Amino acid sequence: MRKNYYAVLGLARGCRDESEIKKAYHALAIKHHPDKAGSGRRESEERFQEIREAYENLIDARKRRAYELEFESQALGVSGAGLLYAAFASGLGECQPPRKRVHTFLAAQTSAWAGFSACSSAFQEAFGADLAEAGVFGRDEGEGLGPETPPATAPMPAASPVRPPKDPPVEVPLPCSLEELYQGVTKRLRIDRTTPERRSEVVAVRVLPGWGAGTRITLPERGDERPGRVPADIVFVVAERPHARFARRGRDLEYRCRIDLADALCGCELSVPTLDGRELPLLCSEVVRSGEQRRLRGEGMPAGLERGDLIVTFEVDFPARLDVEAKTAIRAALQGLAAAGR
């Protein structure tokens, strides 16, 4: 059986005042120091070692709690390991068969347990509140670890909800004219959905200026509703309708302008239309070749805060046939230009 360290230091049972423990230790250490023993040095060394052992076990809070638990359990006739075994047998572990024996012992020691509050506190501090609350130290006098005490069970963690599978997206073409893509537009579209009560809804889809073919607008989970499935996303995909006068080239617009041979050779002043309905003047003072291009800055498609260009591509119309007089006149004119070095 372990020594009563409190008695060794001359302290009251359960003393936790560190200053009192230190004071008692220093006084006894000086008194029984082996250097002062003289002929009884061996006994003095044993006594000094006993004082030091008591001090080390009481000054450290963790060691003191473990000592109190063991000391009290020995006083009751059961080991500290037995106390832990009883705790696990009460439901914290799976050692169910020994429970009756532990309960019988505890019931027989009712008076002992009633005075065991100090050890209960030490046990709770040393091993956590869970073991104390599990029934090792009864709630009422005489209450032990009987069969009526339900086993303590840890709550099962809540299972994470499993999200049902989602239907694949449904793509719907969204045809837009070049003017709508130039200016922007809001289209109101009807969606027919299969739901518990089949219904239709009208949605507003906004197309921003400058958007192009292939731009996708997603309406999440607006598809048909089916048991055990998440409705599909409805995805509108912009499709550009062909234009009669303009062709889109990224952020630029192309306008093909046909002029006759006389204007191409002699020069002319043209009026070029824009996509928003304006007319822009274009002066051609030099000879224009077929396929030649002129660029009008900032008259193309919107691109953020900027705009692309309007590209004018010339197509020169040649006459299908010429009579003899026309050929003679043109030949003479061209030869005159060649002679002049032009």
C-alpha positions as CSV (number, residue, x, y, z in Angstrom):
1,M,0.0,0.0,0.0
2,R,1.3,3.4,-0.9
3,K,2.3,5.8,1.9
4,N,0.1,8.6,3.1
5,Y,2.1,11.5,1.6
6,Y,0.0,14.1,3.5
7,A,1.0,12.4,6.8
8,V,4.6,12.3,5.7
9,L,4.6,16.1,5.3
10,G,2.4,16.7,8.3
11,L,-0.4,18.1,6.1
12,A,-4.1,17.8,6.4
13,R,-5.7,15.2,4.1
14,G,-6.6,16.7,0.8
15,C,-4.4,19.8,1.2
16,R,-3.9,21.5,-2.2
17,D,-2.3,24.8,-1.1
18,E,1.1,24.8,-2.9
19,S,2.5,27.3,-0.4
20,E,1.6,25.0,2.5
21,I,3.1,22.0,0.7
22,K,6.3,23.9,0.0
23,K,6.6,25.3,3.5
24,A,6.2,21.8,5.1
25,Y,8.7,20.3,2.7
26,H,11.4,22.9,3.3
27,A,11.0,22.6,7.1
28,L,11.3,18.8,7.0
29,A,14.0,18.7,4.4
30,I,16.2,21.0,6.6
31,K,15.4,19.0,9.7
32,H,16.2,15.6,8.2
33,H,18.9,16.4,5.8
34,P,21.5,13.6,5.7
35,D,24.4,16.1,6.3
36,K,23.0,16.8,9.8
37,A,22.4,13.2,10.7
38,G,25.7,12.2,12.2
39,S,25.8,8.5,13.1
40,G,22.2,7.9,11.9
41,R,22.9,8.9,8.3
42,R,21.3,5.9,6.7
43,E,18.0,6.4,8.5
44,S,18.2,10.1,7.7
45,E,18.7,9.4,4.0
46,E,15.6,7.1,3.9
47,R,13.5,9.7,5.7
48,F,14.8,12.5,3.4
49,Q,14.0,10.4,0.3
50,E,10.5,9.8,1.8
51,I,9.9,13.5,2.3
52,R,11.1,14.3,-1.2
53,E,8.9,11.6,-2.8
54,A,5.9,13.0,-0.9
55,Y,6.6,16.5,-2.0
56,E,7.0,15.6,-5.7
57,N,3.7,13.7,-5.7
58,L,1.7,16.5,-3.9
59,I,3.2,19.6,-5.5
60,D,2.3,18.4,-9.0
61,A,-1.4,18.7,-9.6
62,R,-1.6,15.8,-12.0
63,K,0.5,13.4,-9.8
64,R,-1.6,14.5,-6.8
65,R,-4.9,13.6,-8.5
66,A,-3.5,10.2,-9.6
67,Y,-2.2,9.6,-6.0
68,E,-5.5,10.5,-4.4
69,L,-7.4,8.1,-6.7
70,E,-5.0,5.3,-6.0
71,F,-4.9,5.9,-2.2
72,E,-8.6,6.0,-1.8
73,S,-9.2,2.9,-3.9
74,Q,-6.7,1.1,-1.8
75,A,-8.6,2.2,1.3
76,L,-11.7,0.6,-0.2
77,G,-10.0,-2.6,-1.1
78,V,-10.0,-2.2,-4.9
79,S,-7.2,-1.1,-7.1
80,G,-7.2,2.0,-9.3
81,A,-7.2,-0.2,-12.3
82,G,-10.4,-1.8,-10.8
83,L,-12.0,1.6,-10.7
84,L,-11.3,2.1,-14.3
85,Y,-12.5,-1.4,-15.1
86,A,-15.7,-0.6,-13.2
87,A,-16.2,2.5,-15.2
88,F,-15.9,0.7,-18.5
89,A,-18.1,-2.1,-17.3
90,S,-20.9,0.4,-16.6
91,G,-21.4,1.0,-20.3
92,L,-18.4,3.0,-21.5
93,G,-16.8,-0.1,-22.8
94,E,-18.0,-3.5,-23.9
95,C,-17.0,-5.5,-20.8
96,Q,-20.6,-6.4,-19.9
97,P,-20.2,-9.7,-18.0
98,P,-18.4,-8.3,-14.9
99,R,-21.0,-5.6,-14.3
100,K,-23.0,-7.5,-11.6
101,R,-19.9,-8.2,-9.6
102,V,-18.8,-4.6,-9.7
103,H,-22.3,-3.5,-8.8
104,T,-22.4,-5.9,-5.8
105,F,-19.2,-4.6,-4.5
106,L,-20.3,-1.0,-4.8
107,A,-23.7,-1.7,-3.2
108,A,-21.9,-3.3,-0.3
109,Q,-19.7,-0.3,0.2
110,T,-22.5,2.3,0.3
111,S,-21.1,4.1,3.2
112,A,-17.7,4.1,1.8
113,W,-18.8,5.6,-1.5
114,A,-20.9,8.2,0.4
115,G,-17.7,9.6,1.8
116,F,-15.8,9.4,-1.4
117,S,-16.6,12.9,-2.8
118,A,-13.0,14.0,-2.7
119,C,-11.9,11.0,-4.8
120,S,-14.8,11.5,-7.2
121,S,-13.6,15.0,-7.8
122,A,-10.0,13.8,-8.3
123,F,-11.2,11.1,-10.6
124,Q,-13.2,13.5,-12.6
125,E,-10.3,16.0,-13.0
126,A,-7.8,13.2,-13.9
127,F,-9.9,11.3,-16.4
128,G,-12.6,13.8,-17.5
129,A,-16.2,14.3,-16.6
130,D,-17.5,11.6,-18.9
131,L,-16.3,8.7,-16.8
132,A,-17.6,10.3,-13.6
133,E,-21.0,10.9,-15.2
134,A,-21.1,7.4,-16.5
135,G,-22.0,6.0,-13.1
136,V,-18.7,5.3,-11.4
137,F,-19.7,7.7,-8.6
138,G,-23.5,7.4,-8.0
139,R,-25.8,10.4,-8.2
140,D,-27.5,9.5,-5.0
141,E,-26.2,7.7,-1.9
142,G,-26.2,4.0,-2.4
143,E,-26.7,4.3,-6.2
144,G,-24.2,2.1,-8.0
145,L,-23.6,0.4,-11.3
146,G,-26.7,-1.8,-11.3
147,P,-28.3,-3.5,-14.3
148,E,-30.9,-0.7,-14.3
149,T,-28.3,1.7,-15.5
150,P,-28.6,1.9,-19.3
151,P,-25.3,1.5,-21.2
152,A,-23.9,4.8,-22.3
153,T,-23.8,4.9,-26.1
154,A,-22.0,7.5,-28.3
155,P,-24.4,9.2,-30.7
156,M,-24.0,8.1,-34.3
157,P,-22.8,10.9,-36.6
158,A,-25.5,12.2,-38.8
159,A,-25.3,10.9,-42.3
160,S,-24.6,13.5,-45.0
161,P,-27.7,13.9,-47.2
162,V,-27.1,12.3,-50.6
163,R,-28.0,14.7,-53.4
164,P,-30.0,12.9,-56.1
165,P,-28.6,12.8,-59.7
166,K,-29.2,15.7,-61.9
167,D,-30.6,15.4,-65.5
168,P,-28.2,16.6,-68.2
169,P,-28.7,20.2,-69.5
170,V,-31.3,20.9,-72.2
171,E,-30.0,23.2,-74.9
172,V,-32.4,25.5,-76.7
173,P,-31.4,27.6,-79.7
174,L,-32.1,31.3,-79.3
175,P,-32.2,32.9,-82.8
176,C,-31.3,36.6,-82.8
177,S,-31.0,39.1,-85.7
178,L,-27.8,41.1,-86.2
179,E,-29.6,44.2,-85.2
180,E,-30.7,42.6,-81.8
181,L,-27.1,41.5,-81.2
182,Y,-25.9,45.1,-82.1
183,Q,-28.4,46.9,-79.8
184,G,-29.2,44.2,-77.2
185,V,-32.7,42.8,-76.6
186,T,-34.8,41.1,-73.9
187,K,-36.8,38.2,-75.2
188,R,-39.8,36.7,-73.4
189,L,-39.9,33.0,-73.9
190,R,-42.3,30.3,-72.7
191,I,-41.1,27.1,-71.1
192,D,-43.3,24.1,-70.9
193,R,-42.4,21.9,-68.0
194,T,-43.4,18.4,-66.9
195,T,-44.2,18.8,-63.1
196,P,-46.7,17.1,-60.8
197,E,-49.1,19.6,-62.3
198,R,-47.9,20.2,-65.8
199,R,-47.4,24.0,-66.2
200,S,-45.8,26.6,-68.4
201,E,-43.9,29.7,-67.5
202,V,-42.7,32.8,-69.3
203,V,-39.1,33.8,-68.7
204,A,-37.3,36.9,-69.7
205,V,-33.9,36.3,-71.3
206,R,-31.7,39.3,-71.7
207,V,-29.3,39.5,-74.7
208,L,-26.6,42.1,-74.2
209,P,-25.1,44.3,-77.0
210,G,-22.2,42.6,-78.7
211,W,-23.0,39.0,-77.8
212,G,-22.3,36.6,-80.6
213,A,-23.3,33.2,-81.8
214,G,-22.7,30.4,-79.2
215,T,-23.2,32.6,-76.1
216,R,-25.0,30.5,-73.5
217,I,-27.6,31.7,-71.0
218,T,-28.4,29.2,-68.3
219,L,-31.7,28.9,-66.3
220,P,-30.8,26.5,-63.4
221,E,-33.1,23.6,-62.7
222,R,-36.0,24.7,-65.0
223,G,-36.3,21.3,-66.7
224,D,-38.9,18.6,-66.2
225,E,-39.4,17.3,-62.7
226,R,-39.0,13.6,-62.2
227,P,-39.0,11.5,-59.0
228,G,-35.5,11.0,-57.6
229,R,-33.9,13.4,-60.0
230,V,-32.8,17.1,-59.9
231,P,-34.4,19.0,-62.8
232,A,-32.1,19.8,-65.7
233,D,-30.7,23.3,-66.5
234,I,-32.3,25.0,-69.5
235,V,-29.5,26.5,-71.6
236,F,-30.3,29.0,-74.3
237,V,-27.6,29.2,-77.0
238,V,-27.5,32.3,-79.1
239,A,-27.8,31.7,-82.9
240,E,-27.2,34.6,-85.3
241,R,-29.6,34.9,-88.3
242,P,-28.0,35.8,-91.6
243,H,-28.3,39.5,-92.6
244,A,-29.1,40.7,-96.1
245,R,-26.5,43.5,-96.2
246,F,-24.0,42.9,-93.5
247,A,-21.8,40.1,-92.4
248,R,-20.2,39.9,-89.0
249,R,-16.5,39.3,-88.6
250,G,-15.9,39.1,-84.9
251,R,-16.3,42.7,-83.6
252,D,-16.2,44.1,-87.2
253,L,-19.0,44.4,-89.7
254,E,-18.5,44.0,-93.4
255,Y,-20.6,45.8,-96.1
256,R,-20.1,44.8,-99.7
257,C,-20.5,47.8,-102.0
258,R,-21.1,47.3,-105.7
259,I,-20.0,50.2,-108.0
260,D,-19.9,50.3,-111.8
261,L,-16.7,50.5,-113.9
262,A,-17.1,54.2,-114.6
263,D,-17.3,55.1,-110.9
264,A,-14.4,52.8,-110.1
265,L,-12.2,54.5,-112.8
266,C,-13.4,58.1,-112.5
267,G,-14.1,58.3,-108.7
268,C,-17.4,58.8,-106.9
269,E,-19.1,59.8,-103.7
270,L,-21.0,56.9,-102.0
271,S,-23.5,56.7,-99.1
272,V,-22.7,53.7,-96.8
273,P,-25.6,52.4,-94.6
274,T,-25.0,51.4,-91.0
275,L,-26.6,48.6,-89.0
276,D,-28.6,51.1,-86.8
277,G,-30.0,52.9,-89.9
278,R,-27.7,55.8,-90.4
279,E,-26.0,56.8,-93.7
280,L,-22.3,57.6,-93.8
281,P,-20.7,59.5,-96.8
282,L,-17.6,57.9,-98.4
283,L,-15.6,59.8,-101.0
284,C,-13.7,57.7,-103.6
285,S,-11.4,60.1,-105.5
286,E,-8.9,57.4,-106.7
287,V,-9.4,54.4,-108.9
288,V,-11.1,51.6,-107.0
289,R,-10.2,48.0,-107.7
290,S,-12.5,45.1,-107.1
291,G,-11.9,43.6,-103.6
292,E,-10.4,46.8,-102.3
293,Q,-11.5,47.7,-98.7
294,R,-12.1,50.9,-96.8
295,R,-12.5,50.9,-93.0
296,L,-14.9,53.2,-91.1
297,R,-13.6,53.3,-87.5
298,G,-16.0,52.6,-84.6
299,E,-19.0,51.7,-86.7
300,G,-18.9,47.9,-86.0
301,M,-20.3,45.7,-83.2
302,P,-20.1,46.8,-79.5
303,A,-17.2,45.2,-77.6
304,G,-17.4,46.5,-74.0
305,L,-16.8,50.2,-74.0
306,E,-15.4,50.0,-77.5
307,R,-16.7,49.2,-81.0
308,G,-15.3,47.4,-83.9
309,D,-15.1,48.9,-87.4
310,L,-17.4,48.9,-90.5
311,I,-15.4,47.5,-93.4
312,V,-16.5,48.5,-96.9
313,T,-15.5,45.9,-99.6
314,F,-15.9,47.1,-103.2
315,E,-17.1,44.9,-106.0
316,V,-16.7,46.5,-109.4
317,D,-19.3,45.7,-112.0
318,F,-17.9,45.2,-115.5
319,P,-20.1,45.5,-118.5
320,A,-21.3,42.2,-120.0
321,R,-20.3,43.3,-123.6
322,L,-19.1,46.4,-125.5
323,D,-19.9,47.5,-129.0
324,V,-17.2,48.5,-131.5
325,E,-17.4,52.2,-130.9
326,A,-17.2,51.8,-127.1
327,K,-14.2,49.5,-127.4
328,T,-12.5,52.0,-129.7
329,A,-13.1,54.9,-127.3
330,I,-11.9,53.0,-124.3
331,R,-8.8,51.7,-126.0
332,A,-7.9,55.2,-127.1
333,A,-8.4,56.6,-123.6
334,L,-6.3,53.9,-122.0
335,Q,-3.5,54.3,-124.6
336,G,-3.5,58.0,-123.9
337,L,-3.0,57.3,-120.2
338,A,-0.2,55.0,-120.9
339,A,1.5,57.5,-123.1
340,A,1.2,60.1,-120.4
341,G,2.9,57.8,-118.0
342,R,0.0,57.3,-115.7
